[in-house]
Amino acid sequence: MSISGLCQICESRPAEHRCANCGNLVCEVHFETEMGLCADCATQARPDQDDDVDVHRF
């Protein structure tokens, strides 16, 4: 399947990848290859390294 169109994050570069989580078409800059996710989903998926607050979900 070919991917065509602009990146749905920056809307300026050609889309080259599809996010495995949300399905957005994204450019090379906004794709986390190791995770297979767009930059938005990857940011939500990994813990914030600068945040010293512990979050407990029940």
C-alpha positions in Angstrom: 0.0 0.0 0.0 1.4 3.4 -1.0 1.2 6.4 1.3 0.6 9.7 -0.3 -0.2 13.2 1.1 1.2 15.5 3.6 2.3 14.8 7.2 -0.8 15.2 9.4 1.4 16.8 12.1 3.5 19.4 10.3 1.4 19.6 7.2 4.4 20.5 5.1 6.5 17.4 4.4 5.4 14.3 2.4 4.0 11.5 4.5 6.1 8.4 4.5 4.8 6.4 7.4 1.5 5.4 9.1 1.2 5.4 12.9 0.4 2.0 14.2 -1.7 3.5 17.0 -3.8 6.4 15.5 -3.3 5.8 11.8 -2.0 9.3 11.1 0.1 9.7 8.0 3.4 11.3 9.1 6.8 12.4 7.6 10.1 10.9 8.6 10.7 13.7 11.2 7.4 13.0 13.0 7.8 9.2 13.1 9.4 7.2 15.9 10.7 4.2 13.9 11.6 2.0 17.0 8.0 2.4 18.3 6.2 2.5 15.0 4.3 5.6 16.2 3.8 9.2 15.2 5.5 11.8 17.5 2.2 12.5 19.2 1.5 8.9 20.1 5.1 8.2 21.1 5.1 11.2 23.4 2.0 9.8 25.2 3.4 6.2 25.2 6.7 6.9 26.9 7.1 8.4 30.4 8.3 11.9 30.6 11.9 11.8 31.6 11.9 15.3 33.2 8.8 14.7 35.4 9.6 13.8 39.0 5.9 13.2 39.8 4.8 9.6 40.3 1.4 8.8 38.8 -0.6 5.9 40.3 -3.6 4.7 38.3 -6.2 2.4 40.0 
